[in-house]
Amino acid sequence: MYLHLGQDTVIETKSIVAMFDIDACTVSKKTRDFLADAQKSGEVINVSMELPRSFIVCLKNDRQIVYISQLSTKTLLRRAGSIYNNL
């Protein structure tokens, strides 16, 4: 199944490792370091034209990709849940 992250970006749900709320997680230095390292290595894809609210860590072809989205984790989880509820 697929999950729409905003703008024109859709990912496979099976590739999702974790979803994080940016406001709650970027307080931690480790999270800020993780995002900075991902940015430096070209693993970050910003799909947000507005204020980012979440980031999603995915594995695709043994490569880590971090998507930054304007959608909240609550909205993303609700969308992902509706996918599984319709099966």
Gaussian input, Z-matrix of N, CA and C with variables (Angstrom, degrees):
# hf/3-21g

backbone

0 1
 N
 C     1     B1
 C     2     B2     1     A1
 N     3     B3     2     A2     1     D1
 C     4     B4     3     A3     2     D2
 C     5     B5     4     A4     3     D3
 N     6     B6     5     A5     4     D4
 C     7     B7     6     A6     5     D5
 C     8     B8     7     A7     6     D6
 N     9     B9     8     A8     7     D7
 C    10    B10     9     A9     8     D8
 C    11    B11    10    A10     9     D9
 N    12    B12    11    A11    10    D10
 C    13    B13    12    A12    11    D11
 C    14    B14    13    A13    12    D12
 N    15    B15    14    A14    13    D13
 C    16    B16    15    A15    14    D14
 C    17    B17    16    A16    15    D15
 N    18    B18    17    A17    16    D16
 C    19    B19    18    A18    17    D17
 C    20    B20    19    A19    18    D18
 N    21    B21    20    A20    19    D19
 C    22    B22    21    A21    20    D20
 C    23    B23    22    A22    21    D21
 N    24    B24    23    A23    22    D22
 C    25    B25    24    A24    23    D23
 C    26    B26    25    A25    24    D24
 N    27    B27    26    A26    25    D25
 C    28    B28    27    A27    26    D26
 C    29    B29    28    A28    27    D27
 N    30    B30    29    A29    28    D28
 C    31    B31    30    A30    29    D29
 C    32    B32    31    A31    30    D30
 N    33    B33    32    A32    31    D31
 C    34    B34    33    A33    32    D32
 C    35    B35    34    A34    33    D33
 N    36    B36    35    A35    34    D34
 C    37    B37    36    A36    35    D35
 C    38    B38    37    A37    36    D36
 N    39    B39    38    A38    37    D37
 C    40    B40    39    A39    38    D38
 C    41    B41    40    A40    39    D39
 N    42    B42    41    A41    40    D40
 C    43    B43    42    A42    41    D41
 C    44    B44    43    A43    42    D42
 N    45    B45    44    A44    43    D43
 C    46    B46    45    A45    44    D44
 C    47    B47    46    A46    45    D45
 N    48    B48    47    A47    46    D46
 C    49    B49    48    A48    47    D47
 C    50    B50    49    A49    48    D48
 N    51    B51    50    A50    49    D49
 C    52    B52    51    A51    50    D50
 C    53    B53    52    A52    51    D51
 N    54    B54    53    A53    52    D52
 C    55    B55    54    A54    53    D53
 C    56    B56    55    A55    54    D54
 N    57    B57    56    A56    55    D55
 C    58    B58    57    A57    56    D56
 C    59    B59    58    A58    57    D57
 N    60    B60    59    A59    58    D58
 C    61    B61    60    A60    59    D59
 C    62    B62    61    A61    60    D60
 N    63    B63    62    A62    61    D61
 C    64    B64    63    A63    62    D62
 C    65    B65    64    A64    63    D63
 N    66    B66    65    A65    64    D64
 C    67    B67    66    A66    65    D65
 C    68    B68    67    A67    66    D66
 N    69    B69    68    A68    67    D67
 C    70    B70    69    A69    68    D68
 C    71    B71    70    A70    69    D69
 N    72    B72    71    A71    70    D70
 C    73    B73    72    A72    71    D71
 C    74    B74    73    A73    72    D72
 N    75    B75    74    A74    73    D73
 C    76    B76    75    A75    74    D74
 C    77    B77    76    A76    75    D75
 N    78    B78    77    A77    76    D76
 C    79    B79    78    A78    77    D77
 C    80    B80    79    A79    78    D78
 N    81    B81    80    A80    79    D79
 C    82    B82    81    A81    80    D80
 C    83    B83    82    A82    81    D81
 N    84    B84    83    A83    82    D82
 C    85    B85    84    A84    83    D83
 C    86    B86    85    A85    84    D84
 N    87    B87    86    A86    85    D85
 C    88    B88    87    A87    86    D86
 C    89    B89    88    A88    87    D87
 N    90    B90    89    A89    88    D88
 C    91    B91    90    A90    89    D89
 C    92    B92    91    A91    90    D90
 N    93    B93    92    A92    91    D91
 C    94    B94    93    A93    92    D92
 C    95    B95    94    A94    93    D93
 N    96    B96    95    A95    94    D94
 C    97    B97    96    A96    95    D95
 C    98    B98    97    A97    96    D96
 N    99    B99    98    A98    97    D97
 C   100   B100    99    A99    98    D98
 C   101   B101   100   A100    99    D99
 N   102   B102   101   A101   100   D100
 C   103   B103   102   A102   101   D101
 C   104   B104   103   A103   102   D102
 N   105   B105   104   A104   103   D103
 C   106   B106   105   A105   104   D104
 C   107   B107   106   A106   105   D105
 N   108   B108   107   A107   106   D106
 C   109   B109   108   A108   107   D107
 C   110   B110   109   A109   108   D108
 N   111   B111   110   A110   109   D109
 C   112   B112   111   A111   110   D110
 C   113   B113   112   A112   111   D111
 N   114   B114   113   A113   112   D112
 C   115   B115   114   A114   113   D113
 C   116   B116   115   A115   114   D114
 N   117   B117   116   A116   115   D115
 C   118   B118   117   A117   116   D116
 C   119   B119   118   A118   117   D117
 N   120   B120   119   A119   118   D118
 C   121   B121   120   A120   119   D119
 C   122   B122   121   A121   120   D120
 N   123   B123   122   A122   121   D121
 C   124   B124   123   A123   122   D122
 C   125   B125   124   A124   123   D123
 N   126   B126   125   A125   124   D124
 C   127   B127   126   A126   125   D125
 C   128   B128   127   A127   126   D126
 N   129   B129   128   A128   127   D127
 C   130   B130   129   A129   128   D128
 C   131   B131   130   A130   129   D129
 N   132   B132   131   A131   130   D130
 C   133   B133   132   A132   131   D131
 C   134   B134   133   A133   132   D132
 N   135   B135   134   A134   133   D133
 C   136   B136   135   A135   134   D134
 C   137   B137   136   A136   135   D135
 N   138   B138   137   A137   136   D136
 C   139   B139   138   A138   137   D137
 C   140   B140   139   A139   138   D138
 N   141   B141   140   A140   139   D139
 C   142   B142   141   A141   140   D140
 C   143   B143   142   A142   141   D141
 N   144   B144   143   A143   142   D142
 C   145   B145   144   A144   143   D143
 C   146   B146   145   A145   144   D144
 N   147   B147   146   A146   145   D145
 C   148   B148   147   A147   146   D146
 C   149   B149   148   A148   147   D147
 N   150   B150   149   A149   148   D148
 C   151   B151   150   A150   149   D149
 C   152   B152   151   A151   150   D150
 N   153   B153   152   A152   151   D151
 C   154   B154   153   A153   152   D152
 C   155   B155   154   A154   153   D153
 N   156   B156   155   A155   154   D154
 C   157   B157   156   A156   155   D155
 C   158   B158   157   A157   156   D156
 N   159   B159   158   A158   157   D157
 C   160   B160   159   A159   158   D158
 C   161   B161   160   A160   159   D159
 N   162   B162   161   A161   160   D160
 C   163   B163   162   A162   161   D161
 C   164   B164   163   A163   162   D162
 N   165   B165   164   A164   163   D163
 C   166   B166   165   A165   164   D164
 C   167   B167   166   A166   165   D165
 N   168   B168   167   A167   166   D166
 C   169   B169   168   A168   167   D167
 C   170   B170   169   A169   168   D168
 N   171   B171   170   A170   169   D169
 C   172   B172   171   A171   170   D170
 C   173   B173   172   A172   171   D171
 N   174   B174   173   A173   172   D172
 C   175   B175   174   A174   173   D173
 C   176   B176   175   A175   174   D174
 N   177   B177   176   A176   175   D175
 C   178   B178   177   A177   176   D176
 C   179   B179   178   A178   177   D177
 N   180   B180   179   A179   178   D178
 C   181   B181   180   A180   179   D179
 C   182   B182   181   A181   180   D180
 N   183   B183   182   A182   181   D181
 C   184   B184   183   A183   182   D182
 C   185   B185   184   A184   183   D183
 N   186   B186   185   A185   184   D184
 C   187   B187   186   A186   185   D185
 C   188   B188   187   A187   186   D186
 N   189   B189   188   A188   187   D187
 C   190   B190   189   A189   188   D188
 C   191   B191   190   A190   189   D189
 N   192   B192   191   A191   190   D190
 C   193   B193   192   A192   191   D191
 C   194   B194   193   A193   192   D192
 N   195   B195   194   A194   193   D193
 C   196   B196   195   A195   194   D194
 C   197   B197   196   A196   195   D195
 N   198   B198   197   A197   196   D196
 C   199   B199   198   A198   197   D197
 C   200   B200   199   A199   198   D198
 N   201   B201   200   A200   199   D199
 C   202   B202   201   A201   200   D200
 C   203   B203   202   A202   201   D201
 N   204   B204   203   A203   202   D202
 C   205   B205   204   A204   203   D203
 C   206   B206   205   A205   204   D204
 N   207   B207   206   A206   205   D205
 C   208   B208   207   A207   206   D206
 C   209   B209   208   A208   207   D207
 N   210   B210   209   A209   208   D208
 C   211   B211   210   A210   209   D209
 C   212   B212   211   A211   210   D210
 N   213   B213   212   A212   211   D211
 C   214   B214   213   A213   212   D212
 C   215   B215   214   A214   213   D213
 N   216   B216   215   A215   214   D214
 C   217   B217   216   A216   215   D215
 C   218   B218   217   A217   216   D216
 N   219   B219   218   A218   217   D217
 C   220   B220   219   A219   218   D218
 C   221   B221   220   A220   219   D219
 N   222   B222   221   A221   220   D220
 C   223   B223   222   A222   221   D221
 C   224   B224   223   A223   222   D222
 N   225   B225   224   A224   223   D223
 C   226   B226   225   A225   224   D224
 C   227   B227   226   A226   225   D225
 N   228   B228   227   A227   226   D226
 C   229   B229   228   A228   227   D227
 C   230   B230   229   A229   228   D228
 N   231   B231   230   A230   229   D229
 C   232   B232   231   A231   230   D230
 C   233   B233   232   A232   231   D231
 N   234   B234   233   A233   232   D232
 C   235   B235   234   A234   233   D233
 C   236   B236   235   A235   234   D234
 N   237   B237   236   A236   235   D235
 C   238   B238   237   A237   236   D236
 C   239   B239   238   A238   237   D237
 N   240   B240   239   A239   238   D238
 C   241   B241   240   A240   239   D239
 C   242   B242   241   A241   240   D240
 N   243   B243   242   A242   241   D241
 C   244   B244   243   A243   242   D242
 C   245   B245   244   A244   243   D243
 N   246   B246   245   A245   244   D244
 C   247   B247   246   A246   245   D245
 C   248   B248   247   A247   246   D246
 N   249   B249   248   A248   247   D247
 C   250   B250   249   A249   248   D248
 C   251   B251   250   A250   249   D249
 N   252   B252   251   A251   250   D250
 C   253   B253   252   A252   251   D251
 C   254   B254   253   A253   252   D252
 N   255   B255   254   A254   253   D253
 C   256   B256   255   A255   254   D254
 C   257   B257   256   A256   255   D255
 N   258   B258   257   A257   256   D256
 C   259   B259   258   A258   257   D257
 C   260   B260   259   A259   258   D258

   B1=1.4336
   B2=1.5269
   B3=1.3045
   B4=1.4549
   B5=1.5208
   B6=1.3315
   B7=1.4527
   B8=1.5234
   B9=1.3278
   B10=1.4565
   B11=1.5247
   B12=1.3541
   B13=1.4583
   B14=1.5241
   B15=1.3010
   B16=1.4518
   B17=1.5135
   B18=1.3445
   B19=1.4603
   B20=1.5318
   B21=1.3132
   B22=1.4615
   B23=1.5194
   B24=1.3140
   B25=1.4624
   B26=1.5192
   B27=1.3247
   B28=1.4581
   B29=1.5265
   B30=1.3452
   B31=1.4618
   B32=1.5228
   B33=1.3204
   B34=1.4605
   B35=1.5231
   B36=1.3211
   B37=1.4650
   B38=1.5270
   B39=1.3149
   B40=1.4609
   B41=1.5294
   B42=1.3338
   B43=1.4627
   B44=1.5262
   B45=1.3375
   B46=1.4620
   B47=1.5228
   B48=1.3302
   B49=1.4586
   B50=1.5244
   B51=1.3488
   B52=1.4640
   B53=1.5201
   B54=1.3346
   B55=1.4672
   B56=1.5176
   B57=1.3271
   B58=1.4565
   B59=1.5218
   B60=1.3180
   B61=1.4504
   B62=1.5265
   B63=1.3143
   B64=1.4600
   B65=1.5273
   B66=1.3274
   B67=1.4663
   B68=1.5191
   B69=1.3020
   B70=1.4590
   B71=1.5305
   B72=1.3130
   B73=1.4682
   B74=1.5178
   B75=1.3114
   B76=1.4621
   B77=1.5201
   B78=1.3107
   B79=1.4614
   B80=1.5276
   B81=1.3090
   B82=1.4615
   B83=1.5327
   B84=1.3231
   B85=1.4652
   B86=1.5238
   B87=1.3217
   B88=1.4641
   B89=1.5271
   B90=1.3169
   B91=1.4641
   B92=1.5269
   B93=1.3128
   B94=1.4722
   B95=1.5228
   B96=1.3427
   B97=1.4665
   B98=1.5241
   B99=1.3351
   B100=1.4626
   B101=1.5293
   B102=1.3343
   B103=1.4672
   B104=1.5270
   B105=1.3304
   B106=1.4669
   B107=1.5271
   B108=1.3297
   B109=1.4675
   B110=1.5210
   B111=1.3260
   B112=1.4678
   B113=1.5276
   B114=1.3260
   B115=1.4611
   B116=1.5264
   B117=1.3388
   B118=1.4672
   B119=1.5217
   B120=1.3260
   B121=1.4657
   B122=1.5298
   B123=1.3150
   B124=1.4608
   B125=1.5155
   B126=1.3120
   B127=1.4616
   B128=1.5229
   B129=1.3237
   B130=1.4626
   B131=1.5271
   B132=1.3361
   B133=1.4545
   B134=1.5185
   B135=1.3193
   B136=1.4552
   B137=1.5257
   B138=1.3204
   B139=1.4668
   B140=1.5253
   B141=1.3227
   B142=1.4535
   B143=1.5181
   B144=1.3012
   B145=1.4553
   B146=1.5278
   B147=1.3140
   B148=1.4597
   B149=1.5233
   B150=1.3050
   B151=1.4552
   B152=1.5289
   B153=1.3393
   B154=1.4719
   B155=1.5219
   B156=1.3406
   B157=1.4630
   B158=1.5163
   B159=1.3341
   B160=1.4664
   B161=1.5224
   B162=1.3294
   B163=1.4592
   B164=1.5194
   B165=1.3147
   B166=1.4605
   B167=1.5233
   B168=1.3189
   B169=1.4556
   B170=1.5213
   B171=1.3329
   B172=1.4670
   B173=1.5266
   B174=1.3121
   B175=1.4598
   B176=1.5161
   B177=1.3102
   B178=1.4609
   B179=1.5250
   B180=1.3248
   B181=1.4675
   B182=1.5302
   B183=1.3277
   B184=1.4658
   B185=1.5255
   B186=1.3142
   B187=1.4638
   B188=1.5155
   B189=1.3157
   B190=1.4590
   B191=1.5292
   B192=1.3257
   B193=1.4586
   B194=1.5215
   B195=1.3277
   B196=1.4560
   B197=1.5270
   B198=1.3210
   B199=1.4605
   B200=1.5182
   B201=1.3181
   B202=1.4576
   B203=1.5211
   B204=1.3432
   B205=1.4605
   B206=1.5245
   B207=1.3373
   B208=1.4639
   B209=1.5239
   B210=1.3195
   B211=1.4566
   B212=1.5286
   B213=1.3136
   B214=1.4626
   B215=1.5316
   B216=1.3192
   B217=1.4610
   B218=1.5292
   B219=1.3241
   B220=1.4641
   B221=1.5310
   B222=1.3225
   B223=1.4671
   B224=1.5232
   B225=1.3264
   B226=1.4650
   B227=1.5218
   B228=1.3378
   B229=1.4676
   B230=1.5269
   B231=1.3271
   B232=1.4558
   B233=1.5326
   B234=1.3346
   B235=1.4694
   B236=1.5252
   B237=1.3252
   B238=1.4655
   B239=1.5210
   B240=1.3316
   B241=1.4534
   B242=1.5126
   B243=1.3231
   B244=1.4683
   B245=1.5161
   B246=1.3297
   B247=1.4590
   B248=1.5218
   B249=1.3386
   B250=1.4591
   B251=1.5182
   B252=1.3284
   B253=1.4579
   B254=1.5196
   B255=1.3396
   B256=1.4630
   B257=1.5203
   B258=1.3109
   B259=1.4682
   B260=1.5095
   A1=108.74
   A2=114.87
   A3=121.42
   A4=111.04
   A5=115.41
   A6=122.00
   A7=108.37
   A8=116.28
   A9=122.12
   A10=108.85
   A11=116.68
   A12=121.95
   A13=113.55
   A14=117.29
   A15=121.13
   A16=109.84
   A17=114.56
   A18=121.22
   A19=107.87
   A20=118.43
   A21=121.66
   A22=111.45
   A23=117.49
   A24=121.12
   A25=111.47
   A26=114.40
   A27=122.59
   A28=107.01
   A29=116.15
   A30=120.18
   A31=109.70
   A32=115.44
   A33=120.14
   A34=108.85
   A35=116.65
   A36=119.89
   A37=111.84
   A38=118.05
   A39=119.68
   A40=112.42
   A41=117.84
   A42=120.35
   A43=112.60
   A44=117.77
   A45=121.38
   A46=110.62
   A47=115.04
   A48=121.86
   A49=109.38
   A50=116.44
   A51=120.75
   A52=110.82
   A53=115.05
   A54=122.66
   A55=107.44
   A56=116.17
   A57=120.86
   A58=111.30
   A59=116.20
   A60=122.54
   A61=107.42
   A62=117.44
   A63=120.62
   A64=111.70
   A65=117.71
   A66=119.98
   A67=112.05
   A68=117.11
   A69=120.98
   A70=112.35
   A71=116.73
   A72=119.80
   A73=114.96
   A74=118.46
   A75=118.86
   A76=113.26
   A77=116.66
   A78=120.40
   A79=109.22
   A80=116.10
   A81=122.08
   A82=111.12
   A83=115.64
   A84=120.57
   A85=111.08
   A86=117.16
   A87=120.32
   A88=111.26
   A89=116.55
   A90=119.79
   A91=110.54
   A92=117.09
   A93=120.37
   A94=110.19
   A95=117.20
   A96=121.03
   A97=111.03
   A98=117.02
   A99=121.43
   A100=110.46
   A101=116.93
   A102=120.58
   A103=111.27
   A104=117.50
   A105=120.91
   A106=110.78
   A107=117.08
   A108=120.76
   A109=111.57
   A110=116.33
   A111=120.32
   A112=110.30
   A113=116.77
   A114=121.30
   A115=110.59
   A116=116.80
   A117=121.40
   A118=112.00
   A119=116.69
   A120=119.78
   A121=112.48
   A122=117.58
   A123=121.02
   A124=114.30
   A125=117.35
   A126=121.15
   A127=113.32
   A128=118.27
   A129=121.50
   A130=109.59
   A131=115.12
   A132=121.88
   A133=107.04
   A134=115.65
   A135=120.90
   A136=108.55
   A137=116.68
   A138=121.26
   A139=110.30
   A140=115.94
   A141=121.47
   A142=110.55
   A143=116.16
   A144=120.84
   A145=109.54
   A146=116.21
   A147=122.81
   A148=109.02
   A149=115.98
   A150=121.64
   A151=109.30
   A152=118.18
   A153=119.58
   A154=111.41
   A155=115.35
   A156=120.53
   A157=112.82
   A158=117.26
   A159=119.26
   A160=109.81
   A161=114.49
   A162=119.27
   A163=108.43
   A164=114.43
   A165=122.61
   A166=107.99
   A167=116.89
   A168=121.80
   A169=107.74
   A170=115.84
   A171=121.76
   A172=109.92
   A173=115.02
   A174=121.79
   A175=107.60
   A176=115.27
   A177=120.54
   A178=107.52
   A179=115.93
   A180=121.80
   A181=111.58
   A182=116.05
   A183=123.48
   A184=112.79
   A185=116.54
   A186=122.22
   A187=108.98
   A188=116.11
   A189=121.30
   A190=109.74
   A191=116.29
   A192=122.29
   A193=107.43
   A194=116.05
   A195=121.57
   A196=107.65
   A197=115.77
   A198=121.63
   A199=108.57
   A200=116.84
   A201=121.93
   A202=106.96
   A203=115.76
   A204=121.36
   A205=111.58
   A206=115.10
   A207=120.01
   A208=111.37
   A209=117.50
   A210=121.02
   A211=110.27
   A212=115.67
   A213=120.11
   A214=109.94
   A215=115.23
   A216=119.56
   A217=110.28
   A218=116.62
   A219=120.54
   A220=110.62
   A221=117.01
   A222=121.24
   A223=110.91
   A224=116.41
   A225=119.84
   A226=111.33
   A227=117.08
   A228=120.19
   A229=111.22
   A230=116.95
   A231=120.12
   A232=110.38
   A233=116.59
   A234=120.35
   A235=110.76
   A236=116.42
   A237=120.03
   A238=110.28
   A239=117.21
   A240=120.66
   A241=111.79
   A242=117.24
   A243=120.12
   A244=110.66
   A245=116.89
   A246=119.79
   A247=109.52
   A248=116.39
   A249=120.56
   A250=112.66
   A251=117.65
   A252=120.13
   A253=112.45
   A254=117.18
   A255=120.95
   A256=112.94
   A257=118.38
   A258=120.27
   A259=111.44
   D1=168.38
   D2=-175.68
   D3=-125.80
   D4=154.29
   D5=179.86
   D6=-128.81
   D7=127.38
   D8=178.26
   D9=-84.33
   D10=122.48
   D11=-176.50
   D12=-96.64
   D13=-7.48
   D14=-175.85
   D15=121.72
   D16=162.35
   D17=-175.75
   D18=52.55
   D19=-126.35
   D20=-179.46
   D21=-114.40
   D22=31.94
   D23=-174.34
   D24=-109.57
   D25=125.94
   D26=178.05
   D27=-130.37
   D28=135.79
   D29=179.34
   D30=-125.74
   D31=159.61
   D32=175.02
   D33=-76.82
   D34=133.46
   D35=-178.39
   D36=-65.29
   D37=-29.14
   D38=-179.05
   D39=-70.20
   D40=-14.83
   D41=178.95
   D42=-87.48
   D43=-9.44
   D44=-176.58
   D45=-74.43
   D46=127.55
   D47=175.37
   D48=-95.36
   D49=-44.78
   D50=-178.25
   D51=-162.21
   D52=156.74
   D53=173.86
   D54=-124.67
   D55=136.70
   D56=-176.85
   D57=-131.23
   D58=144.27
   D59=171.88
   D60=-80.98
   D61=124.46
   D62=-175.91
   D63=-62.60
   D64=-44.73
   D65=-177.68
   D66=-61.89
   D67=-39.65
   D68=-177.40
   D69=-76.47
   D70=-33.37
   D71=-172.55
   D72=-92.73
   D73=-28.64
   D74=-175.67
   D75=-76.99
   D76=1.06
   D77=172.80
   D78=-68.58
   D79=-33.73
   D80=-178.73
   D81=-77.19
   D82=134.33
   D83=177.80
   D84=-63.94
   D85=-36.09
   D86=179.85
   D87=-62.59
   D88=-40.04
   D89=178.77
   D90=-68.06
   D91=-42.96
   D92=177.45
   D93=-60.92
   D94=-41.40
   D95=177.75
   D96=-64.27
   D97=-41.97
   D98=178.18
   D99=-59.18
   D100=-47.32
   D101=-179.49
   D102=-66.39
   D103=-38.48
   D104=178.28
   D105=-64.86
   D106=-42.78
   D107=178.02
   D108=-64.40
   D109=-41.13
   D110=178.43
   D111=-64.25
   D112=-39.43
   D113=178.78
   D114=-64.11
   D115=-44.55
   D116=-179.19
   D117=-62.96
   D118=-35.20
   D119=-177.87
   D120=-90.44
   D121=7.01
   D122=174.89
   D123=76.26
   D124=24.71
   D125=-177.21
   D126=-97.83
   D127=3.30
   D128=-176.79
   D129=-103.08
   D130=131.30
   D131=174.70
   D132=-121.68
   D133=115.74
   D134=-179.20
   D135=-91.35
   D136=113.73
   D137=179.53
   D138=-105.11
   D139=16.38
   D140=-176.01
   D141=-110.95
   D142=125.62
   D143=173.06
   D144=-95.61
   D145=-5.74
   D146=-179.18
   D147=-117.00
   D148=-167.01
   D149=178.32
   D150=-63.20
   D151=122.83
   D152=-179.75
   D153=-69.08
   D154=140.26
   D155=-178.94
   D156=-119.82
   D157=-17.68
   D158=-178.44
   D159=-151.62
   D160=162.14
   D161=168.96
   D162=-135.15
   D163=144.29
   D164=-174.03
   D165=-121.02
   D166=125.78
   D167=178.90
   D168=-99.14
   D169=126.48
   D170=-178.68
   D171=-128.22
   D172=155.35
   D173=170.40
   D174=-114.22
   D175=124.74
   D176=-179.58
   D177=-137.14
   D178=117.54
   D179=-177.64
   D180=53.86
   D181=47.48
   D182=179.97
   D183=59.29
   D184=25.56
   D185=178.21
   D186=-125.49
   D187=135.12
   D188=178.62
   D189=-81.09
   D190=134.75
   D191=174.86
   D192=-131.41
   D193=133.86
   D194=178.01
   D195=-113.66
   D196=119.18
   D197=177.34
   D198=-99.55
   D199=134.55
   D200=175.48
   D201=-108.70
   D202=125.10
   D203=-172.96
   D204=-125.75
   D205=152.26
   D206=175.17
   D207=-83.14
   D208=-7.58
   D209=179.08
   D210=-84.22
   D211=145.00
   D212=179.20
   D213=-74.44
   D214=159.69
   D215=177.09
   D216=-62.49
   D217=-34.06
   D218=178.57
   D219=-61.43
   D220=-44.53
   D221=178.26
   D222=-64.77
   D223=-44.00
   D224=179.94
   D225=-63.64
   D226=-42.33
   D227=178.62
   D228=-65.83
   D229=-37.52
   D230=177.40
   D231=-64.10
   D232=-42.43
   D233=177.34
   D234=-63.48
   D235=-44.58
   D236=179.80
   D237=-64.80
   D238=-39.17
   D239=179.11
   D240=-65.59
   D241=-37.58
   D242=179.69
   D243=-66.70
   D244=-29.16
   D245=176.41
   D246=-63.82
   D247=-47.30
   D248=-177.34
   D249=-74.27
   D250=-29.98
   D251=178.41
   D252=-70.36
   D253=-23.66
   D254=-178.74
   D255=-88.08
   D256=-0.91
   D257=179.74
   D258=-75.58

